[in-house]
Structures are given as C-alpha cells and as structure tokens.
C-alpha cells in the first residue's frame, strides 16, 4: 500500500541482521513494534506511547518488563533501533525460544484500565487470522477501498506480480525485484 519505506506502516526486513528477520510497525504517532525472528526464537517489543507504562512518562522501563528476558535476546533489549534515550522503547515485551511451548513475558504488576500496556491495540491486525482484519485497517488508514481478494492472495503468499500490486494500490510504481528480495517474498512472472 505504501511503497516508500519511510512512510510504511508495516514493514518486513528479511536481512535485519545475520540470521535474523524483522517485522515492524510504525504508526507515525509514536506507537511501534518490532518482532525479531532469529535462530534462538522470536523477540517482540511494542510501544504504546500513551500507555501509563510508557518509559517516556516514567523515565524508566516498567518494573518487570525485561527483568527475565533470556540472555539470547539481550541484544534486542539493548538494540539502539528499539531505544529512546538509551533505553528500550517498550510497554510490551514478549519472547519465545525455539523449545518453549508458549510465549513468555516478565512478571509485571499492570496499572489499572483497559489495555494498560497497549498490546491489544498494537497487535490487533497481527492477531486477526482473516484477510478482513488487514482490509479494515487499510481502508481506514489509507482512506480507500482495498481488494479483499488481493489481500487474501498476499496472505496466502501467492507470487507478487505487478497486477496483484496494482490491485492493492493502482498508483504504485516500484522496483518489485528489489522489494521482493528485501522481504523474501516469492516473485511473480507477470
């Protein structure tokens, strides 16, 4: 929907680091998340800038948020791209090592209120297993109709052709070969 990286809401980098891939979201208003996939497992950090748990409000990370993050993910906790003023920019932190049977999180006393860490809002589209979740988001955010069949094809990892891209955004012009290599998505032939 948005070919220019600096304006992209959702991004994926298949070459984030050696043996690492990263999915990310930036809404342009201060909320963001990063999901790093690496040989040890997956690490997620999210920031709801309006959350009472925001480090910008407290000048420190919320107690317990990263205290038990395994050493194999410590580089992500200290990653400058995920930091603000030398501190992890996060209200949500989850991880799952390859041998874990579930996602892990720190032992946190949450403040009162609905969605105190912002996780529900941050990951709403990500956890919706239907193409309609993304379609609803895209139609609202980009203020245009979005072809549900095209979204379904992308989610099914059908080859990304110029035709499929134009069905999503008729105004887009981009170097598909370079973009597909960046995200490790299967190229199309037409």
Secondary structure, DSSP 4 states (H G I P E B T S, - for coil): ---SGGG-SEEEEEEEETTEEEEEEE-SSS-EEEEEEETTEEEEEEE-TTSTT-HHHHSSPPTTSSTT--GGGHHHHT-GGGEETTEE--SEEEEEETT-SS-EE----PPSSTTTTSHHHHTHHHH--SHHHHHHHHHHHH-S---HHHHHHHHTT--B-HHHHHHH-TT----HHHHHHHHTPPB---
